[in-house]
Amino acid sequence: MAEKGQPPNTVLDVGCGTGRLLRKARKYWPEAQLIGVDPADGMIENARRLTPYAKFYVSQAESLPLPDESVNLAFSTASFHHWQDQEKGLREIKRVLQIGGLFFLADFWLPLGLSKIIRHFQSNNPSAIREAFRRAGFRGQDQRRLWTLWQVVTVGERC
Ligand SMILES: C[S@@+](CC[C@H](N)C(=O)[O-])C[C@H]1O[C@@H](n2cnc3c(N)ncnc32)[C@H](O)[C@@H]1O
């Protein structure tokens, strides 16, 4: 079980790209085991080179190569709109998080008018994300829309 107020032991970045956020995480939690997952070989190759102290896997959100309840804190940035099966990805993150662990999801979203114009972009709908979090087994979802950056940040606790 993840302990509130304690630094995380294990931090997972889903869709980590070149590991940019894990390198930042290292500054906050130097003792934590850092793990990145991304389906793009090239991204992981660069991530390994730039972040030698972290573990990286070529895989996707929908099939995380990690044991059940093995992670205290998970996050994902600018990746969710790429996932082929977002609900499956959320269920996988719930599976690998310990009870009480937090998942922070930040991704782009387009208000309805714009998403009708820019059709090729799989826009996230903030209320649909909250509902998907709930269905996947996260509770107490907090959500903020960052209007200037067209980002929506959703936080869920694994229950
Ligand atoms: C715009 S990059 C963001 C990278 C990094 N999170 C960041 O903020 O710098 C999106 C990443 O999502 C990854 N991605 C695509 N489909 C994915 C999936 N199904 N599961 C996890 N990651 C995926 C891509 O390979 C890519 O590296």
The ligand as a Gaussian input file, in Angstrom:
#p B3LYP/6-31G(d) Opt

LIG

0 1
 C        4.455000      13.601000     -27.458000
 S        5.329000      12.192000     -26.856000
 C        5.417000      12.596000     -25.118000
 C        6.627000      12.017000     -24.454000
 C        6.817000      12.370000     -22.979000
 N        5.730000      11.862000     -22.169000
 C        6.985000      13.852000     -22.763000
 O        6.091000      14.495000     -22.178000
 O        8.021000      14.387000     -23.183000
 C        4.082000      10.888000     -26.873000
 C        4.643000       9.511000     -26.563000
 O        3.566000       8.577000     -26.384000
 C        4.030000       7.333000     -26.874000
 N        2.903000       6.404000     -27.125000
 C        2.210000       6.203000     -28.266000
 N        1.290000       5.238000     -28.092000
 C        1.400000       4.803000     -26.809000
 C        0.745000       3.798000     -26.038000
 N       -0.242000       3.051000     -26.536000
 N        1.140000       3.612000     -24.764000
 C        2.126000       4.380000     -24.236000
 N        2.784000       5.341000     -24.926000
 C        2.432000       5.553000     -26.196000
 C        4.807000       7.713000     -28.133000
 O        5.683000       6.685000     -28.557000
 C        5.521000       8.974000     -27.676000
 O        6.804000       8.720000     -27.171000

